[in-house]
């Protein structure tokens, strides 16, 4: 099979309050893209696109300065903070008509940028999607390591197609982005949505490092929110579980009723206040949990039917027009 020719690459990097890390990692990204251009891995039309997700520090000022100093850098600023997934989507949609391939990653320097060459090679050999997969989680805390592994296991059990130990470090071809632009949902979980598109895909493995500078913007609360959003956005199995749980409890209750009737005729009944309270509390708790899960799905449906824009681009490094998508 003939290899694809070297095309233009856009490295899409979401940023939120990264004034401490951008001056450190931006030169690393520039050196890498220059190196790949010199090796003729990619064309000299390749660029680095920073997406400022409504930062409250000097992140956007740094992006504009970088763009002014070097032609490889460009940037867009969202009108407000919309979250990592929406910021990443904004960058991908900005790049889909201009470049042959995109590679997305975070700006904190944790993802090994040398793997980009392996990704481009995989694309040239026929892959339209290349997933960057961590080969270990030794840099994570024990708590994060265990919870992450359980998250992927739960997602698999619920029928969601996700790549184990893959976050948002991936290569996408223009063909894939064109099809992905047809996905219009507001509740985004990109690492679960990309596999739904199909096309030939493969994985490259790398070692993830500790953050170069600054503090993580993904505390436990945000990680749990992302995980729950992924589960409820990609699978309806929780609703099926509720149905099965309701049937099981109903059957158990029916058996208890039969047992109670038999005990009544045998005159072996004893006033059981404790058992009664336990049963009522248990059933009440189950009902509240089930109503809460159903409410999550109803809420997501409510947000989807509004068709609100997923992000608004307020400014680009080369213009100031607003664009809504």
PASEBA-1860 file (N, C-alpha, C; in nm, 3 decimals):
! residues 325
1> XXXXXXXX> 0.085/-0.120/0.000/0.000/0.000/0.000/0.088/0.125/0.000 ~ 0.057/0.220/-0.087/0.133/0.343/-0.094/0.107/0.430/0.028 ~ 0.213/0.494/0.075/0.199/0.583/0.190/0.139/0.716/0.146 ~ 0.062/0.776/0.235/0.006/0.908/0.207/0.118/1.011/0.206 ~ 0.107/1.115/0.125/0.210/1.219/0.123/0.206/1.303/0.250 ~ 0.316/1.371/0.277/0.321/1.461/0.393/0.220/1.574/0.374 ~ 0.136/1.594/0.470/0.034/1.699/0.462/0.055/1.803/0.571 ~ -0.038/1.896/0.578/-0.030/2.001/0.679/-0.089/1.953/0.811
9> XXXXXXXX> -0.024/1.989/0.919/-0.064/1.948/1.054/-0.100/2.070/1.137 ~ -0.207/2.058/1.214/-0.240/2.160/1.314/-0.239/2.095/1.451 ~ -0.155/2.144/1.539/-0.151/2.097/1.677/-0.247/2.183/1.758 ~ -0.355/2.124/1.806/-0.459/2.197/1.878/-0.437/2.181/2.028 ~ -0.424/2.294/2.098/-0.388/2.292/2.241/-0.484/2.380/2.321 ~ -0.579/2.321/2.395/-0.666/2.400/2.483/-0.588/2.456/2.600 ~ -0.620/2.577/2.641/-0.550/2.642/2.752/-0.650/2.709/2.845 ~ -0.629/2.694/2.974/-0.710/2.767/3.072/-0.620/2.807/3.189
17> XXXXXXXX> -0.597/2.937/3.203/-0.511/2.991/3.310/-0.375/2.920/3.312 ~ -0.307/2.927/3.199/-0.178/2.857/3.183/-0.063/2.955/3.166 ~ -0.070/3.071/3.229/0.036/3.170/3.212/0.171/3.122/3.264 ~ 0.172/3.029/3.358/0.298/2.981/3.414/0.362/2.872/3.330 ~ 0.281/2.800/3.252/0.335/2.686/3.178/0.354/2.715/3.028 ~ 0.277/2.807/2.971/0.286/2.835/2.828/0.425/2.881/2.784 ~ 0.491/2.973/2.857/0.625/3.014/2.813/0.726/2.900/2.813 ~ 0.698/2.794/2.888/0.789/2.680/2.895/0.761/2.580/2.783
25> XXXXXXXX> 0.633/2.548/2.762/0.598/2.443/2.666/0.585/2.492/2.522 ~ 0.551/2.619/2.503/0.534/2.671/2.366/0.661/2.651/2.282 ~ 0.780/2.684/2.333/0.902/2.659/2.253/0.922/2.511/2.222 ~ 0.879/2.422/2.311/0.893/2.278/2.286/0.804/2.237/2.169 ~ 0.680/2.288/2.166/0.590/2.258/2.055/0.647/2.313/1.923 ~ 0.700/2.435/1.929/0.756/2.498/1.808/0.876/2.417/1.756 ~ 0.965/2.378/1.846/1.082/2.301/1.805/1.041/2.168/1.741 ~ 0.936/2.108/1.797/0.891/1.978/1.744/0.832/1.993/1.605
33> XXXXXXXX> 0.750/2.094/1.584/0.687/2.110/1.454/0.792/2.150/1.349 ~ 0.890/2.230/1.389/0.999/2.266/1.298/1.081/2.143/1.260 ~ 1.105/2.058/1.358/1.180/1.935/1.334/1.108/1.845/1.234 ~ 0.976/1.831/1.250/0.900/1.746/1.159/0.893/1.806/1.019 ~ 0.890/1.939/1.010/0.891/2.005/0.880/1.024/1.980/0.810 ~ 1.133/1.992/0.884/1.266/1.969/0.827/1.283/1.825/0.778 ~ 1.222/1.730/0.851/1.230/1.590/0.810/1.132/1.557/0.699 ~ 1.051/1.658/0.660/0.947/1.641/0.558/0.839/1.541/0.601
41> XXXXXXXX> 0.821/1.529/0.733/0.709/1.452/0.785/0.579/1.523/0.753 ~ 0.583/1.657/0.761/0.465/1.741/0.739/0.507/1.860/0.653 ~ 0.409/1.932/0.600/0.439/2.047/0.515/0.472/2.169/0.600 ~ 0.532/2.270/0.535/0.569/2.392/0.607/0.448/2.482/0.632 ~ 0.328/2.437/0.591/0.206/2.512/0.622/0.146/2.471/0.756 ~ 0.212/2.382/0.826/0.164/2.333/0.955/0.171/2.444/1.060 ~ 0.081/2.437/1.158/0.072/2.541/1.259/0.038/2.483/1.397 ~ 0.054/2.568/1.499/0.016/2.536/1.637/-0.098/2.630/1.675
49> XXXXXXXX> -0.211/2.574/1.714/-0.330/2.655/1.746/-0.361/2.643/1.895 ~ -0.346/2.753/1.968/-0.384/2.758/2.109/-0.529/2.805/2.119 ~ -0.606/2.741/2.208/-0.745/2.779/2.231/-0.757/2.826/2.375 ~ -0.775/2.956/2.392/-0.790/3.012/2.527/-0.934/2.995/2.572 ~ -0.954/2.914/2.674/-1.088/2.881/2.724/-1.135/2.981/2.829 ~ -1.138/3.108/2.791/-1.186/3.212/2.882/-1.100/3.229/3.005 ~ -0.969/3.228/2.988/-0.877/3.239/3.103/-0.892/3.375/3.171 ~ -0.864/3.376/3.302/-0.872/3.499/3.380/-0.734/3.556/3.410
57> XXXXXXXX> -0.629/3.490/3.361/-0.493/3.541/3.382/-0.439/3.594/3.249 ~ -0.308/3.591/3.232/-0.245/3.650/3.113/-0.230/3.551/2.998 ~ -0.303/3.440/3.001/-0.287/3.337/2.898/-0.308/3.393/2.757 ~ -0.415/3.468/2.737/-0.443/3.519/2.602/-0.338/3.620/2.556 ~ -0.289/3.700/2.646/-0.183/3.795/2.611/-0.057/3.723/2.567 ~ -0.026/3.613/2.633/0.092/3.533/2.597/0.071/3.470/2.459 ~ -0.049/3.419/2.433/-0.079/3.358/2.303/-0.065/3.461/2.191 ~ -0.116/3.580/2.212/-0.106/3.685/2.110/0.040/3.724/2.087
65> XXXXXXXX> 0.116/3.730/2.194/0.259/3.763/2.181/0.334/3.654/2.104 ~ 0.304/3.529/2.136/0.367/3.418/2.064/0.333/3.423/1.915 ~ 0.207/3.453/1.885/0.163/3.459/1.745/0.230/3.573/1.670 ~ 0.256/3.682/1.740/0.322/3.796/1.678/0.470/3.766/1.650 ~ 0.531/3.688/1.740/0.675/3.661/1.729/0.708/3.551/1.630 ~ 0.618/3.454/1.610/0.649/3.340/1.525/0.526/3.297/1.446 ~ 0.544/3.274/1.317/0.431/3.241/1.228/0.372/3.104/1.257 ~ 0.444/3.017/1.324/0.391/2.885/1.354/0.278/2.890/1.457
73> XXXXXXXX> 0.273/2.996/1.537/0.173/3.007/1.643/0.049/3.085/1.596 ~ -0.066/3.040/1.638/-0.191/3.113/1.618/-0.281/3.083/1.738 ~ -0.388/3.158/1.750/-0.474/3.136/1.866/-0.615/3.189/1.846 ~ -0.708/3.130/1.922/-0.844/3.180/1.929/-0.882/3.191/2.076 ~ -0.967/3.287/2.106/-1.012/3.308/2.244/-1.163/3.291/2.251 ~ -1.209/3.205/2.340/-1.352/3.187/2.360/-1.406/3.301/2.445 ~ -1.533/3.333/2.426/-1.593/3.447/2.494/-1.606/3.426/2.645 ~ -1.607/3.300/2.689/-1.612/3.267/2.830/-1.562/3.124/2.848
81> XXXXXXXX> -1.541/3.086/2.972/-1.496/2.951/3.000/-1.606/2.851/2.969 ~ -1.579/2.758/2.877/-1.678/2.658/2.839/-1.634/2.516/2.874 ~ -1.519/2.500/2.935/-1.472/2.367/2.971/-1.379/2.309/2.866 ~ -1.296/2.216/2.910/-1.192/2.159/2.825/-1.246/2.099/2.696 ~ -1.354/2.020/2.706/-1.406/1.951/2.588/-1.458/2.048/2.482 ~ -1.526/2.153/2.524/-1.575/2.252/2.429/-1.462/2.334/2.368 ~ -1.359/2.364/2.449/-1.244/2.437/2.397/-1.170/2.354/2.293 ~ -1.156/2.225/2.321/-1.091/2.136/2.225/-1.172/2.126/2.097
89> XXXXXXXX> -1.303/2.116/2.112/-1.391/2.111/1.994/-1.375/2.237/1.910 ~ -1.367/2.353/1.975/-1.352/2.480/1.902/-1.225/2.477/1.817 ~ -1.116/2.427/1.875/-0.991/2.420/1.800/-0.998/2.324/1.683 ~ -1.061/2.209/1.704/-1.073/2.110/1.597/-1.158/2.163/1.482 ~ -1.268/2.228/1.515/-1.355/2.282/1.411/-1.288/2.399/1.337 ~ -1.204/2.472/1.407/-1.130/2.581/1.344/-1.029/2.527/1.242 ~ -0.977/2.407/1.271/-0.869/2.351/1.188/-0.918/2.260/1.076 ~ -1.042/2.213/1.083/-1.084/2.103/0.995/-1.081/2.138/0.847
97> XXXXXXXX> -1.101/2.263/0.810/-1.102/2.300/0.668/-0.966/2.346/0.618 ~ -0.871/2.364/0.708/-0.745/2.426/0.670/-0.627/2.329/0.668 ~ -0.640/2.216/0.739/-0.526/2.127/0.754/-0.565/1.983/0.722 ~ -0.465/1.904/0.684/-0.490/1.764/0.649/-0.510/1.678/0.773 ~ -0.438/1.710/0.879/-0.449/1.633/1.004/-0.439/1.727/1.123 ~ -0.495/1.685/1.235/-0.479/1.758/1.361/-0.430/1.662/1.468 ~ -0.353/1.716/1.560/-0.313/1.642/1.680/-0.351/1.729/1.799 ~ -0.431/1.675/1.889/-0.473/1.750/2.008/-0.400/1.698/2.131
105> XXXXXXXX> -0.362/1.789/2.219/-0.300/1.753/2.346/-0.306/1.872/2.439 ~ -0.279/1.848/2.567/-0.280/1.956/2.666/-0.149/2.033/2.660 ~ -0.150/2.153/2.719/-0.033/2.240/2.710/0.062/2.225/2.829 ~ 0.034/2.130/2.920/0.113/2.120/3.043/0.241/2.039/3.028 ~ 0.265/1.983/2.909/0.389/1.910/2.886/0.389/1.768/2.937 ~ 0.276/1.716/2.981/0.271/1.580/3.033/0.273/1.476/2.921 ~ 0.213/1.509/2.808/0.210/1.416/2.695/0.341/1.425/2.617 ~ 0.397/1.311/2.583/0.525/1.304/2.513/0.508/1.350/2.368
113> XXXXXXXX> 0.562/1.467/2.335/0.543/1.524/2.202/0.621/1.447/2.095 ~ 0.720/1.368/2.134/0.797/1.291/2.036/0.711/1.182/1.970 ~ 0.599/1.147/2.036/0.509/1.045/1.982/0.436/1.098/1.858 ~ 0.437/1.229/1.838/0.369/1.287/1.721/0.421/1.226/1.591 ~ 0.551/1.199/1.584/0.606/1.139/1.462/0.547/1.001/1.438 ~ 0.529/0.924/1.545/0.467/0.791/1.532/0.322/0.805/1.485 ~ 0.253/0.909/1.536/0.115/0.931/1.494/0.107/0.965/1.345 ~ 0.195/1.053/1.300/0.196/1.092/1.159/0.231/0.972/1.072
121> XXXXXXXX> 0.326/0.891/1.116/0.361/0.770/1.040/0.242/0.675/1.027 ~ 0.167/0.661/1.138/0.049/0.574/1.136/-0.055/0.629/1.038 ~ -0.070/0.761/1.035/-0.163/0.824/0.940/-0.118/0.797/0.796 ~ 0.011/0.811/0.770/0.063/0.787/0.635/0.042/0.642/0.591 ~ 0.038/0.553/0.689/0.019/0.411/0.658/-0.128/0.370/0.654 ~ -0.219/0.470/0.661/-0.359/0.438/0.639/-0.454/0.466/0.753 ~ -0.405/0.499/0.870/-0.494/0.525/0.984/-0.552/0.665/0.974 ~ -0.682/0.677/0.995/-0.749/0.808/0.996/-0.760/0.864/1.138
129> XXXXXXXX> -0.753/0.774/1.238/-0.754/0.813/1.379/-0.640/0.741/1.448 ~ -0.559/0.816/1.522/-0.447/0.756/1.596/-0.460/0.800/1.742 ~ -0.482/0.704/1.832/-0.500/0.733/1.974/-0.366/0.728/2.046 ~ -0.339/0.832/2.125/-0.224/0.830/2.214/-0.264/0.763/2.344 ~ -0.201/0.651/2.376/-0.240/0.570/2.492/-0.123/0.563/2.591 ~ -0.152/0.589/2.715/-0.050/0.579/2.819/-0.013/0.433/2.842 ~ 0.117/0.406/2.850/0.158/0.267/2.875/0.165/0.235/3.024 ~ 0.149/0.336/3.109/0.145/0.312/3.254/0.088/0.436/3.322
137> XXXXXXXX> 0.054/0.422/3.450/0.004/0.534/3.529/0.090/0.554/3.654 ~ 0.218/0.530/3.641/0.307/0.541/3.756/0.319/0.684/3.808 ~ 0.296/0.783/3.722/0.306/0.922/3.765/0.182/0.968/3.841 ~ 0.074/0.888/3.841/-0.049/0.924/3.910/-0.044/0.879/4.056 ~ -0.128/0.941/4.137/-0.144/0.893/4.274/-0.219/0.760/4.271 ~ -0.209/0.685/4.380/-0.277/0.556/4.387/-0.427/0.573/4.370 ~ -0.482/0.677/4.432/-0.626/0.702/4.422/-0.668/0.728/4.278 ~ -0.594/0.815/4.209/-0.630/0.848/4.071/-0.611/0.727/3.980
145> XXXXXXXX> -0.509/0.648/4.008/-0.482/0.529/3.926/-0.597/0.430/3.938 ~ -0.640/0.404/4.062/-0.746/0.305/4.085/-0.879/0.354/4.028 ~ -0.912/0.481/4.054/-1.040/0.534/4.006/-1.044/0.539/3.854 ~ -0.931/0.571/3.790/-0.927/0.575/3.644/-0.949/0.437/3.584 ~ -0.885/0.336/3.643/-0.902/0.200/3.593/-1.046/0.153/3.609 ~ -1.107/0.186/3.722/-1.246/0.147/3.744/-1.339/0.221/3.648 ~ -1.305/0.347/3.618/-1.387/0.424/3.525/-1.393/0.355/3.389 ~ -1.277/0.315/3.336/-1.274/0.249/3.206/-1.347/0.115/3.210
153> XXXXXXXX> -1.336/0.044/3.321/-1.406/-0.084/3.333/-1.557/-0.064/3.336 ~ -1.602/0.038/3.409/-1.746/0.067/3.417/-1.799/0.108/3.281 ~ -1.722/0.194/3.211/-1.765/0.238/3.078/-1.779/0.119/2.984 ~ -1.686/0.025/2.993/-1.693/-0.093/2.907/-1.815/-0.178/2.940 ~ -1.842/-0.194/3.072/-1.958/-0.272/3.114/-2.089/-0.208/3.069 ~ -2.090/-0.076/3.061/-2.211/-0.005/3.021/-2.226/0.003/2.869 ~ -2.131/-0.054/2.797/-2.144/-0.059/2.652/-2.083/0.058/2.578 ~ -2.013/0.148/2.648/-1.950/0.261/2.580/-1.816/0.218/2.522
161> XXXXXXXX> -1.788/0.262/2.400/-1.664/0.224/2.333/-1.557/0.329/2.360 ~ -1.470/0.303/2.456/-1.361/0.393/2.489/-1.230/0.317/2.484 ~ -1.121/0.389/2.458/-0.989/0.330/2.453/-0.926/0.338/2.591 ~ -0.886/0.224/2.646/-0.829/0.219/2.781/-0.704/0.305/2.790 ~ -0.699/0.391/2.892/-0.586/0.480/2.921/-0.561/0.585/2.812 ~ -0.665/0.615/2.735/-0.654/0.722/2.636/-0.736/0.842/2.684 ~ -0.675/0.961/2.675/-0.746/1.083/2.715/-0.783/1.161/2.589 ~ -0.714/1.273/2.563/-0.746/1.353/2.445/-0.622/1.380/2.360
169> XXXXXXXX> -0.522/1.296/2.373/-0.403/1.304/2.288/-0.426/1.212/2.168 ~ -0.458/1.271/2.053/-0.493/1.189/1.937/-0.471/1.265/1.806 ~ -0.455/1.190/1.700/-0.448/1.246/1.566/-0.579/1.216/1.495 ~ -0.633/1.316/1.427/-0.754/1.301/1.347/-0.729/1.356/1.207 ~ -0.773/1.284/1.107/-0.760/1.333/0.970/-0.873/1.431/0.940 ~ -0.857/1.506/0.831/-0.961/1.600/0.790/-1.090/1.526/0.756 ~ -1.076/1.404/0.703/-1.194/1.323/0.670/-1.275/1.292/0.795 ~ -1.207/1.258/0.903/-1.275/1.227/1.028/-1.342/1.352/1.086
177> XXXXXXXX> -1.270/1.465/1.083/-1.326/1.588/1.138/-1.449/1.634/1.059 ~ -1.448/1.610/0.930/-1.564/1.646/0.848/-1.687/1.570/0.894 ~ -1.671/1.441/0.922/-1.784/1.361/0.970/-1.819/1.396/1.114 ~ -1.717/1.425/1.194/-1.742/1.457/1.335/-1.818/1.588/1.350 ~ -1.802/1.678/1.254/-1.873/1.807/1.261/-2.024/1.789/1.252 ~ -2.069/1.670/1.210/-2.212/1.642/1.202/-2.271/1.603/1.337 ~ -2.185/1.575/1.435/-2.230/1.545/1.571/-2.259/1.677/1.641 ~ -2.385/1.701/1.672/-2.425/1.833/1.722/-2.461/1.835/1.871
185> XXXXXXXX> -2.433/1.728/1.945/-2.475/1.728/2.085/-2.397/1.829/2.169 ~ -2.465/1.880/2.272/-2.407/1.979/2.362/-2.322/1.912/2.468 ~ -2.365/1.796/2.517/-2.292/1.724/2.621/-2.179/1.644/2.555 ~ -2.058/1.696/2.567/-1.944/1.640/2.495/-1.859/1.548/2.583 ~ -1.822/1.435/2.527/-1.723/1.346/2.587/-1.645/1.289/2.469 ~ -1.545/1.364/2.424/-1.480/1.338/2.296/-1.414/1.201/2.289 ~ -1.354/1.157/2.399/-1.284/1.028/2.393/-1.382/0.912/2.376 ~ -1.509/0.935/2.400/-1.610/0.832/2.375/-1.683/0.853/2.244
193> XXXXXXXX> -1.680/0.977/2.192/-1.751/1.008/2.068/-1.668/0.974/1.944 ~ -1.538/0.995/1.952/-1.452/0.971/1.836/-1.462/0.827/1.785 ~ -1.460/0.724/1.874/-1.472/0.586/1.823/-1.604/0.560/1.750 ~ -1.708/0.641/1.778/-1.836/0.621/1.711/-1.831/0.655/1.562 ~ -1.731/0.735/1.523/-1.723/0.779/1.384/-1.680/0.664/1.293 ~ -1.597/0.576/1.346/-1.547/0.466/1.265/-1.415/0.502/1.198 ~ -1.393/0.452/1.076/-1.270/0.466/1.000/-1.157/0.383/1.062 ~ -1.052/0.367/0.984/-0.936/0.290/1.029/-0.864/0.364/1.142
201> XXXXXXXX> -0.838/0.294/1.251/-0.774/0.357/1.366/-0.666/0.266/1.423 ~ -0.576/0.327/1.499/-0.470/0.251/1.566/-0.427/0.328/1.690 ~ -0.335/0.271/1.766/-0.287/0.333/1.889/-0.136/0.344/1.888 ~ -0.083/0.448/1.949/0.059/0.458/1.979/0.072/0.475/2.130 ~ 0.176/0.420/2.186/0.191/0.418/2.332/0.306/0.508/2.376 ~ 0.285/0.572/2.490/0.387/0.664/2.540/0.381/0.671/2.692 ~ 0.486/0.728/2.749/0.491/0.747/2.894/0.453/0.890/2.927 ~ 0.356/0.904/3.014/0.309/1.038/3.051/0.390/1.089/3.169
209> XXXXXXXX> 0.434/1.215/3.161/0.521/1.272/3.263/0.440/1.359/3.360 ~ 0.508/1.407/3.461/0.443/1.500/3.555/0.433/1.636/3.488 ~ 0.342/1.718/3.538/0.320/1.851/3.482/0.446/1.935/3.494 ~ 0.484/2.005/3.387/0.607/2.083/3.386/0.601/2.202/3.481 ~ 0.489/2.273/3.481/0.474/2.391/3.566/0.327/2.414/3.594 ~ 0.299/2.499/3.694/0.161/2.531/3.727/0.089/2.417/3.798 ~ -0.040/2.440/3.823/-0.123/2.343/3.893/-0.227/2.285/3.798 ~ -0.266/2.160/3.826/-0.368/2.096/3.744/-0.502/2.169/3.757
217> XXXXXXXX> -0.574/2.174/3.648/-0.708/2.236/3.647/-0.816/2.129/3.645 ~ -0.777/2.005/3.679/-0.873/1.896/3.684/-0.870/1.831/3.822 ~ -0.927/1.897/3.924/-0.936/1.836/4.056/-1.036/1.721/4.056 ~ -1.051/1.655/4.170/-1.138/1.539/4.181/-1.280/1.570/4.138 ~ -1.330/1.688/4.175/-1.468/1.725/4.140/-1.488/1.725/3.989 ~ -1.394/1.784/3.914/-1.407/1.791/3.769/-1.389/1.654/3.705 ~ -1.300/1.572/3.762/-1.281/1.437/3.706/-1.407/1.354/3.722 ~ -1.472/1.365/3.839/-1.595/1.291/3.862/-1.706/1.342/3.770
225> XXXXXXXX> -1.710/1.473/3.749/-1.811/1.531/3.661/-1.791/1.484/3.518 ~ -1.665/1.480/3.472/-1.636/1.433/3.337/-1.673/1.286/3.322 ~ -1.641/1.206/3.424/-1.673/1.063/3.419/-1.824/1.041/3.411 ~ -1.899/1.112/3.494/-2.045/1.097/3.494/-2.104/1.145/3.362 ~ -2.049/1.254/3.310/-2.097/1.306/3.181/-2.071/1.204/3.070 ~ -1.956/1.138/3.078/-1.924/1.036/2.978/-2.020/0.919/2.984 ~ -2.049/0.874/3.106/-2.139/0.759/3.122/-2.278/0.790/3.071 ~ -2.333/0.904/3.111/-2.471/0.937/3.074/-2.485/0.988/2.931
233> XXXXXXXX> -2.373/1.032/2.871/-2.379/1.080/2.733/-2.365/0.968/2.632 ~ -2.302/0.857/2.672/-2.271/0.751/2.577/-2.354/0.625/2.596 ~ -2.422/0.612/2.709/-2.490/0.486/2.737/-2.625/0.511/2.806 ~ -2.723/0.427/2.770/-2.853/0.431/2.839/-2.867/0.309/2.930 ~ -2.758/0.236/2.949/-2.766/0.118/3.034/-2.806/0.149/3.179 ~ -2.769/0.267/3.236/-2.819/0.297/3.370/-2.971/0.291/3.378 ~ -3.040/0.332/3.270/-3.186/0.323/3.268/-3.231/0.178/3.264 ~ -3.157/0.095/3.190/-3.189/-0.048/3.187/-3.166/-0.112/3.324
241> XXXXXXXX> -3.061/-0.066/3.391/-3.032/-0.118/3.526/-3.145/-0.083/3.621 ~ -3.197/0.040/3.608/-3.310/0.082/3.693/-3.430/-0.009/3.670 ~ -3.456/-0.039/3.542/-3.570/-0.126/3.510/-3.550/-0.264/3.572 ~ -3.430/-0.319/3.556/-3.401/-0.450/3.614/-3.409/-0.449/3.764 ~ -3.360/-0.340/3.825/-3.366/-0.329/3.971/-3.510/-0.322/4.019 ~ -3.593/-0.246/3.945/-3.734/-0.235/3.982/-3.805/-0.369/3.974 ~ -3.776/-0.446/3.868/-3.838/-0.578/3.855/-3.792/-0.671/3.968 ~ -3.662/-0.666/4.000/-3.608/-0.752/4.106/-3.672/-0.721/4.241
249> XXXXXXXX> -3.682/-0.592/4.271/-3.741/-0.552/4.399/-3.889/-0.588/4.403 ~ -3.958/-0.573/4.290/-4.100/-0.608/4.285/-4.121/-0.757/4.312 ~ -4.036/-0.840/4.250/-4.046/-0.985/4.272/-4.014/-1.020/4.416 ~ -3.914/-0.956/4.472/-3.879/-0.981/4.613/-3.993/-0.940/4.704 ~ -4.054/-0.826/4.674/-4.166/-0.777/4.756/-4.284/-0.874/4.748 ~ -4.309/-0.927/4.628/-4.418/-1.023/4.611/-4.394/-1.149/4.695 ~ -4.269/-1.196/4.697/-4.236/-1.314/4.778/-4.253/-1.284/4.926 ~ -4.216/-1.162/4.968/-4.232/-1.124/5.109/-4.380/-1.119/5.147
257> XXXXXXXX> -4.463/-1.072/5.053/-4.607/-1.068/5.079/-4.662/-1.208/5.099 ~ -4.622/-1.301/5.010/-4.666/-1.440/5.024/-4.621/-1.499/5.157 ~ -4.495/-1.470/5.192/-4.443/-1.520/5.321/-4.522/-1.462/5.437 ~ -4.557/-1.333/5.429/-4.633/-1.269/5.537/-4.771/-1.331/5.552 ~ -4.835/-1.362/5.437/-4.969/-1.423/5.440/-4.962/-1.561/5.504 ~ -4.860/-1.640/5.465/-4.843/-1.774/5.523/-4.821/-1.765/5.673 ~ -4.735/-1.671/5.716/-4.707/-1.656/5.859/-4.832/-1.611/5.934 ~ -4.915/-1.531/5.865/-5.039/-1.484/5.931/-5.132/-1.601/5.957
265> XXXXXXXX> -5.148/-1.690/5.859/-5.236/-1.805/5.879/-5.179/-1.904/5.979 ~ -5.049/-1.909/5.990/-4.984/-1.998/6.089/-4.979/-1.933/6.226 ~ -5.029/-1.808/6.233/-5.032/-1.732/6.359/-4.893/-1.720/6.422 ~ -4.794/-1.693/6.337/-4.658/-1.675/6.387/-4.608/-1.532/6.366 ~ -4.700/-1.441/6.342/-4.659/-1.303/6.319/-4.626/-1.234/6.450 ~ -4.523/-1.148/6.445/-4.480/-1.068/6.560/-4.464/-0.925/6.511 ~ -4.508/-0.830/6.587/-4.496/-0.690/6.549/-4.348/-0.657/6.528 ~ -4.313/-0.619/6.405/-4.171/-0.593/6.372/-4.151/-0.451/6.323
273> XXXXXXXX> -4.143/-0.360/6.416/-4.126/-0.220/6.379/-3.993/-0.197/6.308 ~ -3.886/-0.258/6.359/-3.752/-0.237/6.302/-3.745/-0.285/6.158 ~ -3.798/-0.407/6.134/-3.794/-0.461/5.998/-3.876/-0.376/5.902 ~ -3.988/-0.325/5.950/-4.074/-0.240/5.867/-4.001/-0.112/5.827 ~ -3.938/-0.048/5.925/-3.864/0.076/5.898/-3.750/0.050/5.801 ~ -3.678/-0.060/5.820/-3.564/-0.091/5.732/-3.609/-0.108/5.587 ~ -3.722/-0.178/5.569/-3.773/-0.199/5.434/-3.816/-0.067/5.371 ~ -3.885/0.017/5.449/-3.931/0.145/5.396/-3.813/0.235/5.357
281> XXXXXXXX> -3.712/0.241/5.443/-3.595/0.325/5.416/-3.520/0.274/5.292 ~ -3.506/0.142/5.283/-3.436/0.083/5.169/-3.508/0.115/5.038 ~ -3.638/0.091/5.035/-3.715/0.118/4.914/-3.716/0.267/4.880 ~ -3.726/0.351/4.983/-3.724/0.495/4.960/-3.592/0.541/4.900 ~ -3.481/0.486/4.951/-3.349/0.521/4.898/-3.333/0.478/4.753 ~ -3.377/0.356/4.723/-3.369/0.306/4.585/-3.450/0.395/4.491 ~ -3.568/0.434/4.536/-3.653/0.518/4.452/-3.588/0.654/4.423 ~ -3.528/0.713/4.525/-3.463/0.843/4.507/-3.345/0.833/4.412
289> XXXXXXXX> -3.265/0.727/4.423/-3.152/0.708/4.333/-3.200/0.693/4.189 ~ -3.304/0.612/4.171/-3.357/0.590/4.037/-3.414/0.718/3.977 ~ -3.485/0.794/4.059/-3.541/0.921/4.011/-3.427/1.017/3.974 ~ -3.319/1.016/4.053/-3.205/1.103/4.025/-3.139/1.069/3.892 ~ -3.120/0.940/3.865/-3.058/0.899/3.738/-3.147/0.936/3.621 ~ -3.277/0.911/3.635/-3.370/0.949/3.528/-3.366/1.101/3.508 ~ -3.358/1.175/3.618/-3.351/1.321/3.609/-3.228/1.369/3.533 ~ -3.116/1.298/3.549/-2.995/1.334/3.475/-3.019/1.324/3.325
297> XXXXXXXX> -3.083/1.218/3.283/-3.110/1.200/3.141/-3.211/1.303/3.090 ~ -3.312/1.331/3.171/-3.411/1.433/3.132/-3.342/1.569/3.119 ~ -3.252/1.601/3.214/-3.180/1.728/3.209/-3.092/1.740/3.086 ~ -3.024/1.631/3.050/-2.941/1.634/2.930/-3.026/1.653/2.805 ~ -3.140/1.586/2.801/-3.231/1.603/2.687/-3.278/1.748/2.678 ~ -3.308/1.808/2.792/-3.351/1.947/2.799/-3.245/2.040/2.742 ~ -3.116/2.016/2.776/-3.009/2.100/2.726/-2.988/2.080/2.576 ~ -3.005/1.956/2.529/-2.983/1.927/2.387/-3.088/1.995/2.299
305> XXXXXXXX> -3.214/1.993/2.340/-3.320/2.046/2.254/-3.314/2.199/2.244 ~ -3.242/2.264/2.333/-3.227/2.409/2.325/-3.139/2.451/2.208 ~ -3.046/2.363/2.168/-2.953/2.391/2.058/-2.874/2.519/2.082 ~ -2.831/2.539/2.204/-2.746/2.654/2.234/-2.606/2.632/2.175 ~ -2.534/2.739/2.143/-2.398/2.722/2.089/-2.306/2.656/2.192 ~ -2.221/2.569/2.144/-2.129/2.499/2.233/-2.011/2.587/2.272 ~ -1.983/2.686/2.191/-1.878/2.783/2.223/-1.898/2.904/2.134 ~ -1.839/3.016/2.174/-1.839/3.138/2.094/-1.696/3.189/2.086
313> XXXXXXXX> -1.646/3.205/1.965/-1.511/3.257/1.945/-1.517/3.409/1.947 ~ -1.454/3.469/2.045/-1.457/3.615/2.057/-1.347/3.682/1.976 ~ -1.229/3.621/1.974/-1.116/3.687/1.908/-1.019/3.583/1.853 ~ -0.959/3.615/1.742/-0.850/3.538/1.686/-0.724/3.624/1.686 ~ -0.610/3.561/1.672/-0.487/3.639/1.673/-0.472/3.722/1.546 ~ -0.555/3.692/1.444/-0.547/3.768/1.321/-0.672/3.851/1.291 ~ -0.776/3.843/1.380/-0.896/3.923/1.360/-0.974/3.928/1.491 ~ -1.084/4.003/1.493/-1.161/4.019/1.616/-1.307/3.986/1.598
321> XXXXX> -1.342/3.920/1.490/-1.482/3.886/1.466/-1.526/3.772/1.555 ~ -1.654/3.771/1.592/-1.709/3.663/1.672/-1.771/3.558/1.581 ~ -1.757/3.432/1.623/-1.818/3.324/1.548/-1.880/3.229/1.647 ~ -2.005/3.186/1.619/-2.080/3.100/1.709/-2.096/2.962/1.647 ~ -2.075/2.859/1.728/-2.101/2.722/1.683/-2.152/2.640/1.801
END
